[in-house]
Amino acid sequence: MSAIGTKTFFFFEGDRQPSSYTLENPNYFQLPEFRLPQRGITLLYGNKGPGSLIGAAVRESAATGQGVCFADVKVDIGDWDSNKQKLSTFETCRFLNLPLRANKDVLDDIHCHWNRWLDEECSPREDFPRKPSNRMDLLDKLIELEPYKHLNAIAYDTKTRFGLAKFVTIFNLNAILQDQITVIPPQTELTLTLPRN
């Protein structure tokens, strides 16, 4: 079994951080028109963006007087494959990092589904997954399809108020290694749950 490391943060009111906190609708300074998936919990991934967003969270805390906590969350991804993901490997390596770690067939397949769904809504076509999309709620449809339904998590580039960041949505909450969630400062027990509409 391999695991990826993800990050998150949350704000709280008052002088003392809560003993428990449930993260369901995270605020990562995403733009107003951006739609998160609803069938998974979204965290931050990799080196692109999380550092600037965590810095922004510290500044937001100082400016508003809210407290802020940070957390590291590990997610089981099955067997790590150092090659670019293929449509045939999702059952073993259950993590898709778009667009850099996906081969052309995967990128083209997602692009085709994405624009078909946008066409059905009479919405403008996009170049996702090669370029960021504000319609990441469409991942909820993608993970219903073979072979995507085998994935535990999908990472993707996102435009935020502070530039590009890499978000990751975990669709299989059982893949979260609960006993390895680390909150800083460590006084809060963090629960991750699906967003409510």
C-alpha positions in Angstrom: 0.0 0.0 0.0 1.2 3.5 -0.8 -0.2 6.8 0.5 -0.1 10.4 -0.6 0.1 13.3 1.8 -2.5 16.1 1.6 -3.0 19.3 3.6 -5.9 21.3 4.8 -6.7 24.2 7.2 -9.7 25.6 8.9 -10.6 28.8 10.7 -12.3 29.0 14.1 -13.8 31.8 16.3 -12.6 32.6 19.8 -9.4 32.3 21.7 -9.3 28.6 22.0 -9.3 26.1 19.2 -12.2 23.6 19.2 -11.7 20.1 20.7 -13.3 18.7 17.5 -14.0 20.1 14.0 -15.7 18.7 11.0 -14.4 19.7 7.6 -17.0 19.5 4.8 -17.0 22.7 2.8 -13.4 23.9 2.8 -12.5 27.5 2.1 -9.2 27.5 0.2 -9.7 31.0 -1.2 -11.3 29.5 -4.4 -13.1 32.0 -6.7 -16.9 32.5 -6.4 -17.7 30.8 -9.7 -15.7 27.7 -8.7 -17.8 24.6 -7.9 -16.3 21.8 -5.8 -17.3 18.2 -6.2 -19.9 17.1 -3.7 -19.2 13.3 -3.7 -15.8 13.7 -2.1 -13.9 15.9 0.4 -11.4 18.3 -1.1 -7.9 19.0 0.4 -4.7 20.5 -0.9 -2.0 18.5 -2.6 1.6 18.8 -3.7 3.9 21.8 -3.8 1.9 24.0 -6.2 -0.2 26.4 -4.3 -0.6 24.9 -0.8 2.3 27.0 0.5 0.8 30.2 -0.8 -2.7 29.3 0.5 -1.3 28.3 3.9 0.5 31.7 4.0 -2.8 33.4 3.0 -4.6 31.5 5.8 -2.1 32.9 8.3 -2.5 36.4 7.0 -6.3 36.0 7.0 -6.2 34.9 10.6 -4.1 37.9 11.6 -6.4 40.3 9.7 -9.7 38.9 11.0 -8.8 37.7 14.5 -10.0 34.2 13.7 -7.9 31.3 14.8 -6.5 28.9 12.2 -5.4 25.2 12.4 -3.6 23.2 9.9 -3.7 19.4 9.2 -1.8 16.7 7.4 -4.0 13.9 6.0 -2.6 10.7 4.4 -4.7 8.8 1.8 -4.3 5.2 0.7 -3.8 5.1 -3.1 -3.1 1.4 -3.6 0.1 0.5 -5.5 2.1 3.6 -6.6 3.0 3.6 -10.3 5.8 5.9 -11.3 4.6 5.9 -14.9 1.8 8.2 -16.1 -1.6 6.7 -15.3 -3.4 4.8 -18.1 -7.1 3.9 -18.2 -6.1 0.3 -17.5 -4.2 1.0 -14.3 -6.8 2.7 -12.1 -7.7 -0.6 -10.3 -4.1 -0.8 -8.9 -3.0 2.8 -8.6 -6.1 4.5 -7.3 -4.9 8.1 -7.6 -5.0 10.4 -10.7 -3.0 13.6 -10.7 -4.2 15.8 -13.5 -2.8 16.7 -15.9 0.9 15.9 -15.4 0.6 12.3 -14.3 -2.0 11.1 -16.9 -1.2 9.8 -20.3 -2.8 11.2 -23.5 -5.6 8.6 -23.6 -6.7 9.6 -20.1 -6.5 13.3 -20.8 -8.4 12.9 -24.1 -11.1 10.6 -22.5 -11.8 13.1 -19.7 -11.8 16.0 -22.1 -14.4 14.2 -24.2 -16.7 13.5 -21.3 -16.3 17.0 -19.8 -17.3 18.8 -23.0 -20.2 16.4 -23.6 -21.6 17.3 -20.2 -21.0 21.0 -20.7 -22.7 20.8 -24.2 -25.7 19.2 -22.5 -25.9 22.2 -20.2 -25.3 24.6 -23.1 -22.2 25.8 -21.3 -19.0 26.9 -23.0 -16.5 24.2 -23.9 -13.3 23.9 -21.9 -9.8 22.5 -22.2 -10.0 20.5 -19.0 -8.0 18.5 -17.8 -5.1 20.2 -19.6 -6.2 23.6 -18.2 -8.1 24.4 -15.0 -11.9 24.4 -14.9 -14.4 26.1 -12.5 -16.7 23.1 -13.0 -15.0 20.6 -10.8 -18.4 19.4 -9.7 -18.4 17.4 -13.0 -15.9 15.0 -11.3 -19.0 13.7 -9.5 -20.2 12.4 -12.9 -16.7 11.1 -13.9 -16.3 8.9 -10.9 -19.5 7.1 -11.7 -17.9 5.8 -14.9 -15.5 2.9 -15.6 -12.6 2.9 -15.0 -12.7 6.2 -12.9 -14.9 4.7 -10.2 -11.9 2.7 -9.0 -10.0 5.9 -8.0 -9.7 6.9 -4.4 -8.7 10.5 -5.2 -8.2 12.9 -8.2 -5.9 15.9 -8.0 -6.3 18.9 -10.3 -5.1 22.5 -10.9 -7.4 25.2 -9.6 -7.4 29.0 -9.9 -7.7 30.7 -6.5 -7.5 34.3 -5.3 -3.8 33.7 -4.8 -2.9 32.0 -8.1 -2.9 28.4 -9.2 -3.1 25.7 -6.5 -3.4 21.9 -6.6 -6.6 20.5 -5.0 -7.3 16.9 -4.5 -10.8 15.4 -4.0 -10.9 12.1 -2.0 -14.0 10.2 -3.2 -13.3 7.1 -1.1 -13.4 8.3 2.5 -12.4 4.9 3.7 -9.0 5.5 2.0 -8.2 8.3 4.5 -5.8 7.0 7.1 -7.7 8.3 10.1 -5.1 7.3 12.7 -2.5 9.4 10.8 -4.3 12.7 10.7 -2.1 15.3 12.3 -3.6 18.7 13.4 -1.3 21.6 14.2 -1.7 22.8 17.0 -2.7 19.3 18.1 -5.7 20.0 20.4 -8.4 19.4 17.8 -9.8 16.1 16.6 -10.5 16.5 12.8 -13.3 14.7 11.1 -13.7 14.8 7.3 -17.1 14.4 5.8 -18.9 14.8 2.5 -20.2 18.4 1.7 -23.8 19.2 2.3 -25.6 21.1 -0.5 
